Amino acid sequence: MREGESVQQFGIVLGQMIGMAVMMVVGYICVKSKVLGEAALDGICAFILKAGIPLLVFSNAVSGTTRADLIGSDAIIAMTLVMYALLIGLFTLLSHVLRLKRERGRMFRGCFAFGNAGFIGLPLILALFPGKGALYFALMSIVDQFLLWTYGVWTCKKVDDRQSIADERPAHGWLDRLAPLVSPALIAVVLAVTLILAGVTIPDVVLTPLKTLGSTASPLSMVYLGGLFAIRDWTGILRKYELYVGIVVKMLLVPVGFYALLTAVPPMLGLGAANPDMVHMMTLVSGLPTMSTMVMFAEREHNQPEYAIGMVLVTTVASLFTLTAVSFLVF
């Protein structure tokens, strides 16, 4: 990466981190000054999960995207599948090597498998790849949202042996078992892809307000997290050794190794060189800090929300340095 580009990349990442910090401080102050209470934070969480994120993904996906663009960019789906297979397999293995028990081991896997693509990744992607960044992100989201609302939700659930036995019984119909897959965000992704394939164009008079509403998801999520920092004791995560192992592996070793994999393997298989923009984008995505949605899942399940909050905060701060270092190495 040339020096000028390195400085530009650092500026983009630094700007995102500073902006997030400011919004979290606002949320913290709002809770401490009684402007927001726990009930209000619950309402913000529900809006983000059920409206904000779906609108953010949908509006960015359909904006100016054609059927040809979609079909020509399908390789990003394969890259995302490979990335999650590596992350889930690696952190499942690490959770056993580190001897993490029950809920702690599950939460560790989820926190390091899912990066904060919507709130940190998307702004970076749009800034770095203004041409097709939104399309690449939408295609990645097909896999990302499916796994988040299935495997990600599972990692945040409490481990209850009696409940696990009950869940294995066929008393619940197959529709009940499929219900967790039907999330608002996944519906938004599927709808966007369907409209693009059908050649349907959303009028600007409709798309603009959808984009405006979707854009509120990012600042609201930071306000929400800042509020949770004020009412939850999250500092215990600093004493968890797996935090530091996870940061080194997920945010430094994995992206560098994934970049090497994406650049070396396709030519070896006779597929030709992979699209450089796709490779660079997925390299950054693989090293993103913990997804803030994991906190919302943990809060909803009443299962170690402080652990998840601490993971989000510390990995987000660490990403200021790790994302810059990774981009310097691979661009």
C-alpha positions in Angstrom: 0.0 0.0 0.0 1.4 3.4 -1.0 2.0 6.0 1.8 -0.8 8.3 0.7 -3.3 5.5 0.5 -2.2 4.3 3.9 -2.8 7.7 5.4 -6.2 7.9 3.7 -7.2 4.5 5.1 -6.0 5.4 8.6 -8.1 8.6 8.3 -11.2 6.7 7.4 -10.8 4.2 10.2 -9.9 6.9 12.7 -12.9 9.0 11.7 -15.3 6.1 12.2 -13.8 5.2 15.6 -14.0 8.8 16.8 -17.6 9.2 15.6 -18.6 6.0 17.4 -16.9 7.1 20.6 -18.7 10.5 20.5 -22.1 8.8 20.0 -21.5 6.3 22.8 -20.6 9.1 25.2 -23.9 10.8 24.3 -25.7 7.6 25.2 -23.8 7.3 28.4 -24.6 10.9 29.4 -28.3 10.5 28.5 -28.6 7.5 30.9 -26.6 9.1 33.7 -28.7 12.3 33.4 -32.0 10.3 33.3 -32.9 11.4 29.8 -33.0 7.7 28.9 -33.9 4.8 31.1 -33.7 1.0 30.7 -37.2 0.8 29.2 -36.2 3.4 26.6 -33.0 1.5 25.7 -35.2 -1.7 25.3 -37.3 0.3 22.8 -34.2 1.5 20.9 -32.9 -2.1 20.7 -36.2 -3.3 19.3 -36.2 -0.6 16.7 -32.7 -1.3 15.6 -33.2 -5.0 15.2 -36.6 -4.9 13.6 -36.5 -1.7 11.5 -33.2 0.1 11.5 -30.9 -2.7 10.3 -33.3 -4.1 7.7 -33.9 -0.7 6.2 -30.1 0.0 6.2 -29.3 -3.2 4.3 -32.3 -3.0 1.9 -31.9 0.6 0.9 -28.1 0.3 0.3 -28.5 -3.0 -1.6 -31.1 -1.8 -4.2 -29.7 1.7 -4.7 -28.5 1.7 -8.3 -27.8 -2.0 -8.5 -28.6 -3.9 -11.7 -29.2 -7.6 -12.4 -25.9 -7.7 -14.2 -24.1 -6.2 -11.2 -25.6 -8.9 -9.0 -24.8 -11.8 -11.2 -21.3 -10.6 -11.8 -20.6 -10.3 -8.1 -21.7 -13.7 -6.8 -18.1 -14.6 -5.9 -18.5 -12.5 -2.7 -21.0 -15.0 -1.4 -18.5 -17.9 -1.8 -15.9 -15.7 0.0 -18.3 -15.0 2.8 -19.1 -18.7 3.3 -15.4 -19.6 3.4 -14.8 -16.8 5.9 -17.5 -17.9 8.3 -16.5 -21.6 8.0 -13.0 -20.6 9.1 -14.1 -18.3 11.9 -16.7 -20.6 13.4 -14.4 -23.6 13.1 -11.4 -21.8 14.5 -13.2 -20.2 17.5 -15.1 -23.4 18.3 -11.7 -25.1 18.5 -10.2 -22.2 20.6 -13.1 -22.3 23.1 -12.2 -25.9 23.8 -8.4 -25.3 23.9 -9.0 -22.4 26.3 -11.3 -24.6 28.4 -14.2 -22.1 28.3 -17.3 -23.7 29.8 -21.0 -23.5 28.9 -22.4 -20.0 28.2 -18.9 -18.4 28.3 -17.6 -20.6 25.6 -20.6 -20.1 23.4 -20.6 -16.3 23.8 -16.8 -16.3 23.1 -17.5 -18.1 19.8 -20.3 -15.7 18.8 -18.5 -12.5 19.7 -15.5 -13.4 17.6 -17.3 -15.0 14.7 -19.5 -12.0 13.9 -17.9 -8.7 13.1 -19.6 -5.3 13.3 -20.3 -5.1 9.6 -23.3 -2.9 9.7 -22.0 -0.1 11.9 -18.2 -0.2 11.3 -17.8 -2.3 8.2 -20.5 -0.7 6.0 -19.2 2.9 6.3 -15.7 1.8 5.7 -16.7 -0.3 2.6 -18.7 2.6 1.1 -15.8 5.0 1.7 -13.2 2.6 0.2 -15.2 1.1 -2.6 -17.8 3.7 -3.7 -18.5 1.9 -6.9 -19.8 -1.5 -5.9 -19.2 -1.5 -2.2 -22.9 -1.4 -1.4 -23.7 -4.4 -3.7 -20.8 -6.4 -2.3 -22.1 -5.7 1.2 -25.7 -6.7 0.3 -24.5 -10.1 -1.1 -22.3 -10.7 1.9 -25.3 -9.9 4.1 -27.2 -12.9 2.7 -24.8 -15.2 4.4 -24.1 -12.9 7.3 -27.7 -12.4 8.4 -28.6 -16.0 7.9 -25.8 -17.2 10.2 -26.2 -14.3 12.7 -29.9 -15.0 13.3 -29.3 -18.8 13.6 -25.8 -19.6 14.9 -25.4 -16.1 16.4 -28.7 -16.3 18.4 -27.8 -19.8 19.6 -24.4 -18.7 21.0 -26.2 -16.1 23.2 -28.8 -18.6 24.6 -28.3 -20.0 28.1 -27.2 -23.6 28.4 -30.0 -25.4 30.1 -29.7 -29.2 30.0 -33.4 -29.8 30.7 -34.4 -27.2 28.1 -32.0 -28.7 25.6 -33.5 -32.1 26.1 -37.0 -30.6 25.6 -35.9 -28.8 22.5 -34.8 -32.1 20.9 -38.3 -33.6 21.2 -40.3 -33.5 18.0 -43.2 -31.9 19.8 -42.7 -28.6 18.1 -43.5 -28.5 14.4 -41.0 -27.8 11.7 -42.4 -24.3 11.3 -41.4 -23.5 14.9 -37.9 -24.7 14.2 -37.6 -22.5 11.1 -39.1 -19.5 12.8 -35.7 -18.2 14.1 -34.5 -17.9 10.5 -37.2 -15.5 9.5 -35.7 -12.2 10.8 -36.5 -8.7 9.5 -32.9 -8.3 8.3 -32.9 -11.5 6.4 -36.3 -10.7 4.9 -34.8 -7.3 3.8 -31.8 -9.0 2.1 -34.0 -11.6 0.3 -36.4 -8.9 -0.8 -33.6 -6.7 -2.1 -32.0 -9.5 -4.1 -35.4 -10.5 -5.5 -36.2 -7.0 -6.7 -32.8 -6.6 -8.3 -33.1 -9.9 -10.2 -36.6 -8.9 -11.3 -35.3 -5.6 -12.6 -37.6 -3.6 -10.3 -36.3 0.0 -9.6 -37.4 1.6 -6.4 -38.4 5.3 -7.0 -36.2 7.8 -5.3 -39.2 9.3 -3.6 -39.5 6.0 -1.8 -35.9 5.0 -1.5 -34.7 8.3 0.0 -36.8 8.2 3.2 -36.0 4.5 3.6 -32.3 5.3 3.4 -32.8 8.1 5.9 -34.5 5.8 8.4 -32.0 3.1 7.9 -29.1 5.5 8.5 -30.4 6.0 12.0 -29.5 2.5 13.0 -25.8 3.3 13.3 -26.0 6.3 15.6 -28.9 4.7 17.6 -26.8 1.5 18.1 -24.0 3.6 19.5 -26.3 5.5 21.8 -27.8 2.2 22.9 -24.3 0.8 23.7 -23.3 3.9 25.5 -26.4 3.7 27.6 -25.7 0.1 28.5 -22.1 1.0 29.5 -23.8 3.3 32.1 -26.0 0.6 33.6 -24.0 -2.6 33.3 -20.7 -3.5 35.0 -18.7 -4.6 31.9 -15.1 -4.1 33.3 -14.9 -7.8 34.3 -14.1 -8.7 30.7 -10.7 -7.0 31.1 -9.7 -10.0 33.4 -10.8 -12.6 30.8 -7.7 -14.0 29.1 -9.7 -15.2 26.1 -10.4 -11.6 25.2 -6.7 -10.9 24.4 -6.3 -14.3 22.6 -9.4 -13.5 20.5 -8.2 -10.1 19.5 -4.8 -11.3 18.3 -6.3 -14.2 16.4 -9.5 -12.7 15.0 -8.3 -9.1 14.3 -4.7 -9.7 13.2 -3.9 -13.3 12.2 -7.2 -14.2 10.6 -7.5 -11.3 8.2 -3.8 -11.6 7.0 -4.2 -15.4 6.6 -7.6 -15.0 4.9 -6.1 -12.5 2.4 -3.3 -14.9 1.6 -5.9 -17.6 1.1 -8.1 -15.5 -1.2 -5.1 -14.4 -3.3 -3.3 -17.8 -3.6 -6.0 -20.5 -3.8 -8.1 -19.3 -6.8 -5.2 -19.3 -9.2 -4.1 -22.7 -7.9 -7.5 -24.0 -8.8 -7.4 -22.6 -12.2 -10.0 -19.9 -11.5 -7.9 -16.9 -12.2 -7.1 -14.1 -9.8 -10.0 -13.0 -7.5 -11.4 -9.5 -7.8 -9.0 -7.3 -5.8 -11.8 -5.1 -4.4 -13.7 -8.2 -3.2 -10.5 -9.6 -1.6 -9.7 -6.4 0.2 -13.2 -5.9 1.4 -13.5 -9.4 2.8 -10.1 -9.1 4.4 -11.3 -6.1 6.3 -14.6 -7.7 7.2 -12.9 -10.8 8.6 -11.0 -8.5 11.1 -13.9 -6.4 12.3 -14.6 -6.0 16.1 -17.4 -7.7 17.8 -20.9 -7.0 16.3 -23.0 -4.8 18.6 -26.1 -6.9 17.8 -24.5 -9.6 20.0 -25.1 -7.3 23.0 -28.8 -7.0 22.0 -29.1 -10.7 21.8 -27.5 -11.2 25.2 -29.7 -8.6 26.7 -32.8 -10.2 25.2 -31.7 -13.6 26.6 -30.6 -12.2 29.9 -27.3 -14.1 29.4 -24.0 -12.3 30.2 -24.8 -8.9 28.7 -21.8 -7.4 30.5 -19.5 -10.0 28.8 -20.9 -9.1 25.4 -20.7 -5.3 26.1 -17.1 -5.6 27.2 -16.2 -7.5 24.1 -17.8 -4.9 21.9 -16.1 -2.0 23.7 -12.6 -3.5 23.9 -12.5 -5.0 20.4 -13.8 -1.7 19.0 -11.0 0.2 20.6 -8.5 -2.4 19.5 -9.8 -2.2 15.9 -8.5 1.3 15.6 -5.0 -0.2 15.5 -5.6 -3.6 14.1 -7.7 -2.5 11.1 -5.1 0.1 10.2 -2.3 -2.5 10.6 -4.1 -5.0 8.4 -4.9 -2.5 5.7 -1.3 -1.4 5.6 -0.2 -5.0 5.1 -2.7 -6.0 2.4 -3.5 -2.9 0.3 
